[in-house]
Amino acid sequence: MNPEQPPAFDPNADLTLFGLGGSVVVVTGAASGIGRASAIQFARAGAFVMLADLDESGLAATERKIRSASGGARSIRTDCADPSELDALAEAAEQEGPICAWCNVAGIVRKVAAVDVDPALYRQILDINMGGMFWGSQVAARRMIPRRRGAIINVSSNAADEPIAGLSLYAMSKAGVNMMTRSFAKELGPHNIRVNAVAPGFTLTAMTRPEGTDTVALLARNAARSPLGLVGAPEDIAFAILYLASDASRFITGQVLRVNGGTSMP
Ligand SMILES: NC(=O)c1ccc[n+]([C@@H]2O[C@H](COP(=O)([O-])OP(=O)(O)OC[C@H]3O[C@@H](n4cnc5c(N)ncnc54)[C@H](O)[C@@H]3O)[C@@H](O)[C@H]2O)c1
């Protein structure tokens, strides 16, 4: 049994469980979309947020937004495909305080038929989407283990469960993320560290709405797949990530939380 087993919850407790005041949280992919929305919500919950991405101007915009609301944040240009850059990011984050949550959000998608994939594209997608989350989890875990405290959250996808023509590499990378989440959860649970994934369904971001897309048709098509008739906003995913980073989810590990408007119910 975990020696940190806390007493049962007081059902009348206030909701500061969801607060992250004074914590340091790392968010990759923080220059855009789901990563940016998560970083902003973490800052609103009181965390100091380390913002990581390849896109420096996007990072600066996220940081400005957080600071203008009196939040704490710092940006570090990081290539998540490079384990040594992730280690440097973790080192920089620890200068601000012990990392309490690490969110692997950065990812890319390329639509290419499997018969046309070349080795460079294969390596690129797996190195960012799967490698970035593996090495990010590792550098976070190495720092969390001695403190016996921490949460790691990976952003997976609906595509992990459902083959989509042209997205074989993307779907493979996200299926890998789901198993990585469960594997890390098994290994890190005894160290009192929780590891979970959030699998978004169609969410309106730069990834799903490239320049020139007919947004009305795109939204209608994707909303029609949801029993709720909805597509996701980045904040819908951010709130699930926040929950999994907070003590409110202390009994949850090794899970993939599908935040997809009910488009798939495996
Ligand atoms: N938008 C959706 O519908 C959707 C659905 C399922 C899963 N996802 C996942 O959500 C995550 C975020 O996607 P999004 O929709 O916010 O997309 P986005 O394109 O808005 O953001 C992705 C961010 O990742 C960054 N990035 C890409 N490669 C990087 C690298 N090597 N190092 C550091 N940063 C890098 C980009 O610069 C960008 O800022 C991704 O992992 C994506 O696969 C998105």
The ligand as an SDF file (V2000), in Angstrom:
LIG
                    3D

 44 48  0  0  0  0  0  0  0  0999 V2000
   -6.6830   19.3570  -32.8660 N   0  0  0  0  0  0  0  0  0  0  0  0
   -7.1950   18.1310  -32.8590 C   0  0  0  0  0  0  0  0  0  0  0  0
   -8.2930   17.8510  -33.3850 O   0  0  0  0  0  0  0  0  0  0  0  0
   -6.4390   17.0300  -32.1890 C   0  0  0  0  0  0  0  0  0  0  0  0
   -7.0730   15.7880  -32.0730 C   0  0  0  0  0  0  0  0  0  0  0  0
   -6.3980   14.7420  -31.4510 C   0  0  0  0  0  0  0  0  0  0  0  0
   -5.1180   14.9410  -30.9360 C   0  0  0  0  0  0  0  0  0  0  0  0
   -4.5210   16.1610  -31.0740 N   0  0  0  0  0  0  0  0  0  0  0  0
   -3.1790   16.2970  -30.5040 C   0  0  0  0  0  0  0  0  0  0  0  0
   -3.1250   17.4510  -29.6870 O   0  0  0  0  0  0  0  0  0  0  0  0
   -1.7800   17.9350  -29.6210 C   0  0  0  0  0  0  0  0  0  0  0  0
   -1.7950   19.4410  -29.8840 C   0  0  0  0  0  0  0  0  0  0  0  0
   -2.2940   19.6750  -31.1860 O   0  0  0  0  0  0  0  0  0  0  0  0
   -3.0620   21.0210  -31.6050 P   0  0  0  0  0  0  0  0  0  0  0  0
   -4.3290   20.6080  -32.2200 O   0  0  0  0  0  0  0  0  0  0  0  0
   -3.0420   21.9870  -30.4790 O   0  0  0  0  0  0  0  0  0  0  0  0
   -2.1100   21.4850  -32.8010 O   0  0  0  0  0  0  0  0  0  0  0  0
   -1.2860   22.8260  -33.0600 P   0  0  0  0  0  0  0  0  0  0  0  0
   -0.6770   22.6170  -34.3910 O   0  0  0  0  0  0  0  0  0  0  0  0
   -2.1430   24.0010  -32.8220 O   0  0  0  0  0  0  0  0  0  0  0  0
   -0.1530   22.7820  -31.9280 O   0  0  0  0  0  0  0  0  0  0  0  0
    0.9090   21.8700  -31.9730 C   0  0  0  0  0  0  0  0  0  0  0  0
    2.1570   22.5690  -31.4290 C   0  0  0  0  0  0  0  0  0  0  0  0
    3.2260   21.6170  -31.3870 O   0  0  0  0  0  0  0  0  0  0  0  0
    4.4030   22.2960  -31.7840 C   0  0  0  0  0  0  0  0  0  0  0  0
    5.4330   21.3630  -32.2540 N   0  0  0  0  0  0  0  0  0  0  0  0
    5.4090   20.6030  -33.3870 C   0  0  0  0  0  0  0  0  0  0  0  0
    6.5690   19.9170  -33.4700 N   0  0  0  0  0  0  0  0  0  0  0  0
    7.3210   20.2430  -32.3920 C   0  0  0  0  0  0  0  0  0  0  0  0
    8.6070   19.8590  -31.9340 C   0  0  0  0  0  0  0  0  0  0  0  0
    9.4010   19.0020  -32.6070 N   0  0  0  0  0  0  0  0  0  0  0  0
    9.0570   20.3970  -30.7800 N   0  0  0  0  0  0  0  0  0  0  0  0
    8.3080   21.2850  -30.0840 C   0  0  0  0  0  0  0  0  0  0  0  0
    7.0810   21.6800  -30.4780 N   0  0  0  0  0  0  0  0  0  0  0  0
    6.5990   21.1690  -31.6150 C   0  0  0  0  0  0  0  0  0  0  0  0
    3.9370   23.2300  -32.9010 C   0  0  0  0  0  0  0  0  0  0  0  0
    4.8970   24.2650  -33.1200 O   0  0  0  0  0  0  0  0  0  0  0  0
    2.6190   23.7240  -32.3450 C   0  0  0  0  0  0  0  0  0  0  0  0
    2.7860   24.9060  -31.5800 O   0  0  0  0  0  0  0  0  0  0  0  0
   -0.9950   17.1260  -30.6460 C   0  0  0  0  0  0  0  0  0  0  0  0
   -0.2610   16.1140  -29.9770 O   0  0  0  0  0  0  0  0  0  0  0  0
   -2.0860   16.5130  -31.5270 C   0  0  0  0  0  0  0  0  0  0  0  0
   -1.6770   15.3050  -32.1340 O   0  0  0  0  0  0  0  0  0  0  0  0
   -5.1530   17.1970  -31.6810 C   0  0  0  0  0  0  0  0  0  0  0  0
  1  2  1  0
  2  3  2  0
  2  4  1  0
  4  5  1  0
  4 44  2  0
  5  6  2  0
  6  7  1  0
  7  8  2  0
  8  9  1  0
  8 44  1  0
  9 10  1  0
  9 42  1  0
 10 11  1  0
 11 12  1  0
 11 40  1  0
 12 13  1  0
 13 14  1  0
 14 15  2  0
 14 16  1  0
 14 17  1  0
 17 18  1  0
 18 19  2  0
 18 20  1  0
 18 21  1  0
 21 22  1  0
 22 23  1  0
 23 24  1  0
 23 38  1  0
 24 25  1  0
 25 26  1  0
 25 36  1  0
 26 27  1  0
 26 35  1  0
 27 28  2  0
 28 29  1  0
 29 30  1  0
 29 35  2  0
 30 31  1  0
 30 32  2  0
 32 33  1  0
 33 34  2  0
 34 35  1  0
 36 37  1  0
 36 38  1  0
 38 39  1  0
 40 41  1  0
 40 42  1  0
 42 43  1  0
M  CHG  2   8   1  16  -1
M  END
$$$$
